[in-house]
Amino acid sequence: MPVHGNKQDQYLLNCLSPEKDVEGLSHLDLYNMYHNIRFLDQNQKKKSILPCTPLGIVKVLEYLQIYHPLLHHGNRLYGKTVLVVNRSEVVGRPLAALLANDGATVYSLDLSGMQLFTRGAGIKLRCHHVTDISNPLSEIAPKCDVIITGVPNPAYKFPTNLIRDGAVCICFSSYKNFQDDVQERASIYVPSIGKVTIAMLCRNQLRLIENRTVSS
C-alpha cells in the first residue's frame, strides 16, 4: 500500500477480516489505534494489532530507551518531543498518533504544512488530538529529541543544522533522507528500518494466532 488510492485501498483492506489482517490496516485496527484502544475485548486479553512500520519504529525507540522504562505503558514517551516528516495514511499519520498516545509531543510535517499531535496535559491515558500550526521547521526541529523521516524523494535531505545536538534520527524511506554529516549532530542515526518492519509483520501474525486462542 498504497496501490489504487486511499479510498479504493481502504475498501480492499476492509474486505479482509481483522482476524487475518497482519498489517493492522483494517478499519477496526485503525480505529482502535487512533482512539488509543489497546485491547480488542473487555477482559483485556486480546491485544490490538498495529501497522507494521509505525510499530517497528516504536520498537526501535524502545530499544534505544527513548521510552522511559519506569513509567507505565501509555506514558513512556511523556516529556519527549518528536518530529515526523511524513503524514501518509500508511505510516506517517499512524506513527504520529502512536507516539502522541504514548505521551510525546509530536510535530507532523508534510507538503500541506505542520500539525501538532498531543494527548493533552498530564499523564492520564487518553486519545490524541490534532491541531494545525504555522510554526516553521526551523523553529520546531531544534527542540526535538527524535526526528523521523519518510520522504519518498531522492532529492530530499533534512538539514543537519536544524538537528538538536544529541537527537535521535531515524529514516524509514527507501531513500536516504539525511545529509552525510547527520552524525555530527545526532547521537544515534538509524538509516533504515525495513528488517524491523518484517519482524513486526511476523509479530502481528503470532499475535493474531494468540488472539484466536484466547477466543477459543
Secondary structure by P-SEA (a helix, b strand, c coil): cccccaaaaaaaaaacccccccccccaaaaaaaaaccccccccccbbbbcccaaaaaaaaaaaacccccccccccccccbbbbbcccccccaaaaaaaaaaaccbbbbbcccbbbbbbccccccbbbbbbbbbccccccccccccbbbbbcccccccccccccccbbbbbbccccccccccccccccccccccaaaaaaaaaaaaaaaaaaaaaac
